Amino acid sequence: MTDTDPIKLLALRDTPLSVDEVFAAVGDDAAGGTALFVGTVRDHDGGRDVASL
């Protein structure tokens, strides 16, 4: 693999994905850091229902 080849990560699953599992999959000793967003969607915004991002 060269530096320009894309890395494909895909998993179809019926179990929750752990943050530790994600960091292990994307971590790289050559990278300066890894950022991961973890959050939830509230059920409202500005008086309107919210169902998803």
N, C-alpha and C positions, 0 to 999 in steps of 0.2 A: 504494500500500500504506500502511496506517496502522500505528501502533505496536502495535495489537492483532491484526493479521493474523499467523497462524503462518507460519514459513518451513519449507518442506518440502525436505529433502535426502535423496535416495535414489539409489543407484547399484548396479546389479547388474553384477558384474564377475568376471573370472577372472584378474585380476592383483592383486598385493599393493597395499595402500593405504599411501601414504607419510605420515609425520607432517607433513611440509611441506605436502602437498596438503590435509590436514584443516585445518591452521591457516589456510591461504589461503581455504578455503571458509567457515569460521566466524568469521574475524577481523572486527572492526568497530572503526573509529576512535573510536566513541562508548563502547566498552566499556573498562573499567579493566584487564581482563586476560582471558586465556583459559587454562583448565585442561584438560589432556588426560591421561587415564590410559593408560599403555602398560605392559603386563606379560604374563606368561605364567602358565599354570596348571600347578602341579606335579602329578606323577602319583600323589600320596598325601597323606593327611591323617589323622592319628590312627589309622594302621594300615589305613585303607580306601583303595581305589582312587578316584581323581578323574578324570573324563572331560571335564568342562566346568564353567563357572561357573554 
